[in-house]
Amino acid sequence: MVKNTSVPADTLLPHICYRHLAEALVWLREVFGFREHYHYGDPVSGAQMHLGNAWIMIRAARDGCLSPAELGYGTQSLTVFVEDVDAHFVRAQAGGARIVEPLHETEYGELQYGAEDLEGHHWLFSRHARDVRPEAWGATLA
């Protein structure tokens, strides 16, 4: 895999709330290709999933937790690095993901696309296409 100085991939474990957790578990597996590592509760109230080296926790939404679809806007975006982003794009599109950003190469060296899941969470799926130093596309190093 190409390394990209502008977009390092490090470990982070986001926790994402779903109003309809059981449906989200299936959807994330079938459409985005995540694999379930474990789940807990009866009925299921949470799960840990991964796609390659990208790990997420999903849990049932509690009172006061609204999905982006319920809010009418997004509050975050999650980027997942995948080896074959072209095939992943085709899979997500065929599975019914709402594509909000077509597959393209960014000025900072990523081949990526954007999609929303069944509850409106925004996802970017990306592959490092080339190494681009941040200052080459206008960023200022701190």
C-alpha positions in Angstrom: 0.0 0.0 0.0 1.2 3.5 -0.8 1.9 5.7 2.1 0.7 9.3 2.0 2.3 12.0 4.1 -0.9 14.1 3.9 -3.2 11.4 5.2 -1.6 9.1 7.8 -3.8 6.2 9.0 -3.6 5.6 12.7 -5.7 3.6 15.2 -9.0 5.1 16.4 -12.1 3.3 17.7 -15.2 5.3 17.0 -18.5 4.5 18.7 -21.5 5.0 16.5 -25.1 4.9 17.7 -27.9 3.4 15.6 -31.6 3.6 16.3 -32.1 0.2 14.6 -29.0 -1.7 15.7 -29.8 -5.2 14.5 -30.6 -3.8 11.0 -27.4 -1.7 11.1 -25.3 -4.7 12.0 -26.6 -6.6 8.9 -26.4 -3.5 6.6 -22.8 -2.7 7.6 -21.8 -6.3 6.9 -23.6 -6.7 3.6 -23.1 -3.2 2.1 -19.8 -2.0 3.4 -18.2 -5.4 4.1 -17.6 -5.0 7.8 -17.1 -8.2 9.8 -18.5 -8.7 13.3 -15.9 -9.5 15.9 -18.4 -9.8 18.8 -21.7 -8.5 20.0 -23.3 -8.3 23.5 -26.7 -8.0 25.1 -29.9 -9.8 24.6 -31.3 -8.4 22.5 -28.1 -7.2 21.0 -27.2 -3.7 22.4 -23.7 -3.3 20.9 -21.1 -4.9 18.7 -17.5 -4.5 17.6 -16.9 -4.7 13.8 -13.9 -4.3 11.5 -13.1 -3.8 7.9 -9.5 -4.7 7.4 -7.6 -2.7 10.1 -10.5 -0.3 10.7 -12.4 -1.1 13.8 -15.7 0.4 15.0 -18.1 -0.1 17.9 -21.8 0.2 17.2 -24.4 0.5 19.9 -28.1 1.0 20.3 -29.1 4.7 20.5 -30.2 5.7 23.9 -32.6 8.5 24.8 -31.2 11.8 23.5 -29.0 10.2 20.8 -30.3 11.1 17.4 -29.0 9.8 14.1 -27.9 12.2 11.3 -31.1 11.3 9.4 -33.2 12.3 12.4 -31.2 15.5 12.9 -31.4 16.4 9.3 -27.6 16.9 9.1 -24.4 15.1 9.7 -22.2 15.6 12.7 -19.1 13.6 11.7 -17.4 11.7 8.9 -15.5 8.4 9.3 -12.7 7.5 6.9 -11.9 3.9 6.3 -8.9 2.9 4.3 -9.4 -0.1 2.0 -7.0 -1.8 -0.4 -9.4 -2.0 -3.4 -11.5 1.1 -3.1 -12.8 0.7 -6.7 -14.4 -2.7 -5.8 -15.6 -1.3 -2.5 -17.4 1.5 -4.3 -19.1 -0.9 -6.7 -20.2 -3.1 -3.7 -21.6 -0.1 -1.7 -23.4 1.3 -4.7 -24.9 -2.1 -5.6 -25.9 -2.6 -1.9 -27.9 0.6 -1.7 -25.5 3.0 0.0 -26.4 6.6 -0.8 -23.3 7.8 -2.7 -22.7 11.5 -1.7 -19.2 11.9 -3.3 -18.2 9.9 -6.4 -15.0 7.9 -6.6 -12.2 10.4 -7.4 -8.6 11.3 -6.6 -8.2 14.2 -4.2 -5.6 17.0 -4.5 -3.9 15.5 -1.4 -3.4 12.1 -3.0 -6.4 9.9 -1.9 -8.6 7.8 -4.2 -11.9 8.0 -2.3 -15.6 8.2 -2.3 -18.2 9.3 0.2 -21.4 7.4 1.2 -24.1 7.6 3.8 -25.4 4.5 5.6 -28.9 3.5 6.4 -29.2 6.1 9.3 -27.3 8.9 7.5 -23.8 8.5 9.0 -21.2 9.8 6.6 -18.4 7.5 5.5 -15.4 8.0 3.3 -13.7 5.0 1.9 -10.2 5.7 0.7 -6.9 4.4 -0.6 -3.6 6.2 -0.7 -3.0 6.8 -4.4 0.2 8.8 -4.2 2.4 10.5 -1.6 1.7 14.2 -1.5 3.4 16.5 1.0 0.8 18.8 2.8 2.5 22.0 1.6 2.3 20.8 -2.0 -1.5 21.3 -2.0 -1.6 24.4 0.2 -1.7 23.2 3.8 0.5 24.9 6.4 2.4 22.6 8.7 2.0 23.4 12.4 
